[in-house]
Amino acid sequence: MNNKLNQVIETIYKNISQRIIIRKQELKKTREDITNSSNVQLLSNIMHNKRIKRRNPYLLNSSITQDIVANLKFPSTYELIWGPENERDQQLLELFFIGIEFCEEKNWDLVEHCRYEYLPYCKISAKFEHATFDKPEVEDAGESQSQANYYLYFNMKNTWARKHKEFFSNKGTKKLDHQIKTFITMQFTDLLNDFIKDNNHYGLSTFNLISSIIQNENLTNYEEMIHGPEWYAHQPLTNSEKPVADIRNEVTDAGEKYIDALVNEQREMDDFFESKYNYY
């Protein structure tokens, strides 16, 4: 988590520097137009993303931030640091994924139950966990899990963006790593809990249904494996004198068709599958 967070923060610093340079050029301002003479060298350091421990260890300080926002006509300190809305998505996505990693360490089941709302992952996860035969490859399960994370972001990105702006609107860059960790700690678990409540735990219910179908199939396969080829001719019969395996197979086939129909319905109806976040 810390390495990824540091990478995000480095990108934030770089983007701040670039925004100032671009806005300075657009408005044809000199450094003296932006801040007082005692801060001109500091401004130069900021534009070159140069952090000096004694003066600007977090790139910006409150005094020069006010000068930059006012004289380069940034709408707010928040937009100076995080950019306009159309540039903010990638950083919010990266922070969201850091939040997932953080929450996985604290409450893996909560994250998984949210990911089950992405039904392709719900299906492959149930098979990976319960299937005795035809278990999915680890790589396929991992790829689907990664896509499920994007599904979560797609569905929560507006709320995540709003909460992010509310938290950081009046904050600068001082101890930004600590600020981000505090934000994630305060917001992320509640965000996930609200998501699965709003969906009535549909993904988890579907996971349990798929698991029961797989376990029924496992039982038939196990009995055939234990008893050998002669099992079919000598297996117990049902009330209507049908082989038990035939009835179980009917249930399995019907269950598989139903689950495939649910997954296909989501693919056809959910806006996520036509979004830029769907790469799987």
C-alpha positions as CSV (number, residue, x, y, z in Angstrom):
1,M,0.0,0.0,0.0
2,N,2.7,2.5,1.0
3,N,4.6,2.1,-2.3
4,K,1.5,2.7,-4.4
5,L,0.5,5.6,-2.2
6,N,3.9,7.2,-2.6
7,Q,3.6,6.8,-6.4
8,V,0.2,8.6,-6.3
9,I,1.6,11.4,-4.2
10,E,4.6,11.8,-6.6
11,T,2.1,12.1,-9.5
12,I,0.1,14.7,-7.5
13,Y,3.2,16.8,-7.0
14,K,4.2,16.5,-10.6
15,N,0.7,17.5,-11.8
16,I,0.7,20.6,-9.5
17,S,3.9,21.8,-11.0
18,Q,2.6,21.3,-14.5
19,R,-0.7,23.1,-13.8
20,I,1.2,26.1,-12.5
21,I,3.5,26.2,-15.5
22,I,0.7,25.9,-18.0
23,R,-1.5,28.5,-16.3
24,K,1.4,30.9,-15.9
25,Q,2.1,30.6,-19.7
26,E,-1.6,30.9,-20.6
27,L,-2.0,34.1,-18.5
28,K,1.4,35.4,-19.5
29,K,2.4,36.0,-15.9
30,T,5.9,36.5,-14.6
31,R,6.9,34.9,-11.3
32,E,6.8,38.4,-9.7
33,D,3.2,38.7,-10.8
34,I,2.3,35.6,-8.9
35,T,4.0,36.0,-5.6
36,N,6.1,38.5,-3.6
37,S,9.9,38.7,-4.1
38,S,10.7,36.7,-1.0
39,N,8.8,33.7,-2.5
40,V,9.9,33.9,-6.1
41,Q,12.6,31.3,-5.6
42,L,10.2,29.1,-3.8
43,L,7.7,29.4,-6.7
44,S,10.5,28.4,-9.1
45,N,11.2,25.3,-7.0
46,I,7.5,24.4,-7.0
47,M,7.3,24.8,-10.8
48,H,10.2,22.4,-11.1
49,N,8.7,20.0,-8.5
50,K,11.7,20.6,-6.3
51,R,11.1,20.0,-2.6
52,I,13.5,21.4,-0.1
53,K,13.1,20.1,3.5
54,R,13.6,23.5,5.1
55,R,11.2,25.4,2.9
56,N,8.7,23.2,1.1
57,P,8.9,19.5,2.1
58,Y,5.4,19.0,0.8
59,L,5.9,21.2,-2.3
60,L,3.3,23.8,-1.4
61,N,2.8,25.8,1.8
62,S,-0.3,27.7,2.8
63,S,1.1,31.2,2.0
64,I,2.3,30.6,-1.5
65,T,-0.7,28.4,-2.3
66,Q,-3.0,31.4,-1.7
67,D,-0.9,33.5,-4.0
68,I,-0.9,30.9,-6.8
69,V,-4.7,30.3,-6.5
70,A,-5.5,34.0,-6.5
71,N,-3.1,35.3,-9.1
72,L,-3.3,32.3,-11.5
73,K,-7.0,32.2,-11.2
74,F,-7.5,28.7,-10.1
75,P,-11.0,28.1,-8.9
76,S,-9.8,26.7,-5.6
77,T,-6.9,25.1,-3.8
78,Y,-8.6,21.8,-4.3
79,E,-8.4,22.2,-8.1
80,L,-4.8,23.4,-7.9
81,I,-3.8,20.2,-6.1
82,W,-6.2,17.6,-7.6
83,G,-7.0,19.2,-11.0
84,P,-10.3,19.9,-12.7
85,E,-13.0,17.2,-12.6
86,N,-12.1,15.8,-16.1
87,E,-8.5,15.2,-14.9
88,R,-9.3,13.7,-11.5
89,D,-10.6,10.3,-12.4
90,Q,-7.3,8.5,-12.7
91,Q,-6.1,9.6,-9.3
92,L,-9.4,8.8,-7.7
93,L,-9.3,5.3,-9.3
94,E,-5.8,4.8,-7.9
95,L,-6.9,5.9,-4.4
96,F,-9.9,3.6,-4.7
97,F,-7.7,0.6,-5.4
98,I,-5.4,1.6,-2.5
99,G,-8.6,1.6,-0.4
100,I,-9.5,-1.9,-1.6
101,E,-6.0,-3.2,-0.5
102,F,-6.4,-1.5,2.8
103,C,-9.8,-3.0,3.4
104,E,-8.7,-6.4,2.2
105,E,-6.3,-6.5,5.1
106,K,-9.0,-5.6,7.6
107,N,-12.1,-7.3,6.3
108,W,-11.5,-9.5,3.2
109,D,-15.0,-10.9,3.3
110,L,-16.6,-7.4,2.9
111,V,-14.5,-6.7,-0.2
112,E,-15.3,-10.1,-1.7
113,H,-19.0,-9.8,-1.0
114,C,-18.9,-6.5,-2.9
115,R,-17.0,-8.0,-5.8
116,Y,-19.7,-10.8,-6.0
117,E,-22.0,-8.0,-7.4
118,Y,-20.0,-8.4,-10.6
119,L,-21.6,-11.6,-11.6
120,P,-18.8,-12.9,-13.9
121,Y,-16.5,-12.9,-10.9
122,C,-19.2,-14.2,-8.6
123,K,-19.5,-17.3,-10.9
124,I,-15.8,-17.9,-11.4
125,S,-15.1,-17.4,-7.7
126,A,-17.7,-19.9,-6.6
127,K,-16.3,-22.4,-9.1
128,F,-12.7,-21.7,-8.0
129,E,-13.7,-22.2,-4.3
130,H,-16.0,-25.2,-4.6
131,A,-15.6,-27.1,-7.9
132,T,-13.8,-30.5,-7.6
133,F,-13.6,-30.8,-11.4
134,D,-13.1,-28.1,-14.1
135,K,-11.7,-25.6,-11.5
136,P,-10.9,-22.3,-13.2
137,E,-7.3,-21.3,-13.7
138,V,-5.7,-19.1,-11.0
139,E,-4.9,-16.5,-13.7
140,D,-8.5,-16.4,-14.9
141,A,-9.8,-16.0,-11.4
142,G,-7.3,-13.2,-10.7
143,E,-8.1,-11.4,-14.0
144,S,-11.8,-11.6,-13.1
145,Q,-11.2,-10.3,-9.6
146,S,-9.3,-7.3,-11.0
147,Q,-12.2,-6.6,-13.3
148,A,-14.5,-6.8,-10.4
149,N,-12.5,-4.0,-8.7
150,Y,-13.1,-1.8,-11.7
151,Y,-16.8,-2.7,-11.5
152,L,-16.9,-1.5,-7.9
153,Y,-15.2,1.8,-8.8
154,F,-17.6,2.3,-11.7
155,N,-20.6,1.9,-9.4
156,M,-19.1,4.0,-6.5
157,K,-17.1,6.6,-8.4
158,N,-19.6,9.5,-8.0
159,T,-19.9,8.9,-4.2
160,W,-16.2,8.4,-3.9
161,A,-15.5,11.7,-5.8
162,R,-18.0,13.6,-3.7
163,K,-16.5,12.3,-0.4
164,H,-13.0,13.0,-1.6
165,K,-13.9,16.6,-2.5
166,E,-15.6,17.1,0.9
167,F,-12.6,15.8,2.8
168,F,-9.8,17.5,0.8
169,S,-11.5,20.8,-0.2
170,N,-9.8,22.8,2.6
171,K,-6.6,20.9,2.9
172,G,-3.2,21.5,1.3
173,T,-0.4,19.1,0.6
174,K,1.1,19.0,4.1
175,K,1.6,15.3,5.2
176,L,-0.5,14.3,2.2
177,D,0.2,10.6,2.8
178,H,-1.3,10.8,6.3
179,Q,-4.3,12.8,4.9
180,I,-5.0,10.1,2.3
181,K,-4.7,7.3,4.9
182,T,-7.1,9.1,7.2
183,F,-9.5,9.6,4.4
184,I,-9.5,6.0,3.4
185,T,-9.7,4.8,7.0
186,M,-12.7,7.1,7.6
187,Q,-14.6,6.5,4.4
188,F,-13.9,3.2,2.6
189,T,-15.5,0.6,4.9
190,D,-18.7,2.6,5.1
191,L,-18.6,3.0,1.3
192,L,-18.5,-0.7,0.7
193,N,-21.1,-1.5,3.4
194,D,-23.5,1.0,1.8
195,F,-22.9,-0.6,-1.6
196,I,-23.8,-4.1,-0.7
197,K,-26.8,-2.9,1.4
198,D,-28.1,-0.9,-1.5
199,N,-27.8,-4.1,-3.6
200,N,-29.5,-6.2,-0.9
201,H,-26.5,-8.5,-0.9
202,Y,-27.5,-9.8,-4.3
203,G,-24.0,-10.9,-5.2
204,L,-23.6,-12.9,-2.1
205,S,-27.0,-14.6,-2.5
206,T,-26.0,-15.5,-6.1
207,F,-22.6,-16.8,-4.9
208,N,-24.3,-19.1,-2.5
209,L,-26.7,-20.3,-5.1
210,I,-23.9,-21.1,-7.6
211,S,-22.0,-22.8,-4.8
212,S,-24.9,-25.1,-4.0
213,I,-25.3,-26.1,-7.6
214,I,-21.6,-26.9,-7.8
215,Q,-21.7,-28.9,-4.6
216,N,-24.6,-30.9,-6.1
217,E,-22.5,-31.6,-9.2
218,N,-19.5,-32.5,-7.0
219,L,-21.5,-35.1,-5.2
220,T,-22.5,-36.9,-8.4
221,N,-19.0,-36.8,-9.7
222,Y,-17.6,-38.1,-6.4
223,E,-20.0,-41.0,-6.3
224,E,-19.2,-42.0,-9.9
225,M,-15.5,-41.8,-9.2
226,I,-15.7,-43.9,-6.0
227,H,-18.0,-46.6,-7.4
228,G,-16.7,-46.8,-10.9
229,P,-18.4,-47.3,-14.3
230,E,-20.9,-49.7,-12.9
231,W,-22.3,-47.1,-10.5
232,Y,-24.9,-45.8,-13.0
233,A,-26.6,-49.2,-13.4
234,H,-26.8,-49.9,-9.6
235,Q,-27.3,-46.4,-8.1
236,P,-30.3,-45.7,-5.9
237,L,-33.6,-44.7,-7.6
238,T,-35.9,-41.8,-6.9
239,N,-39.6,-42.0,-5.9
240,S,-40.4,-42.3,-9.6
241,E,-37.7,-44.9,-10.1
242,K,-35.3,-42.5,-12.0
243,P,-31.6,-42.8,-11.3
244,V,-30.4,-40.3,-8.7
245,A,-27.7,-39.1,-11.0
246,D,-30.2,-38.1,-13.7
247,I,-32.2,-36.0,-11.3
248,R,-29.0,-34.3,-9.9
249,N,-27.9,-33.7,-13.5
250,E,-31.2,-32.1,-14.3
251,V,-30.8,-29.7,-11.3
252,T,-27.2,-29.0,-12.3
253,D,-28.1,-28.3,-15.9
254,A,-31.0,-26.1,-15.0
255,G,-28.9,-24.3,-12.4
256,E,-26.1,-23.6,-14.9
257,K,-28.5,-22.2,-17.4
258,Y,-30.1,-20.0,-14.8
259,I,-26.7,-18.7,-13.7
260,D,-25.6,-18.1,-17.3
261,A,-28.8,-16.2,-17.9
262,L,-28.2,-14.0,-14.8
263,V,-24.6,-13.2,-16.0
264,N,-25.8,-12.6,-19.5
265,E,-28.6,-10.3,-18.3
266,Q,-26.0,-8.2,-16.4
267,R,-23.8,-8.0,-19.5
268,E,-26.7,-6.9,-21.6
269,M,-28.2,-4.4,-19.1
270,D,-25.5,-3.0,-16.9
271,D,-23.9,0.2,-18.2
272,F,-20.5,-0.9,-16.9
273,F,-20.1,-3.3,-19.8
274,E,-20.1,-0.4,-22.2
275,S,-17.8,1.8,-20.2
276,K,-14.1,2.4,-20.5
277,Y,-13.6,0.5,-17.2
278,N,-14.6,-2.8,-18.8
279,Y,-11.5,-4.4,-20.3
280,Y,-12.1,-8.1,-19.6
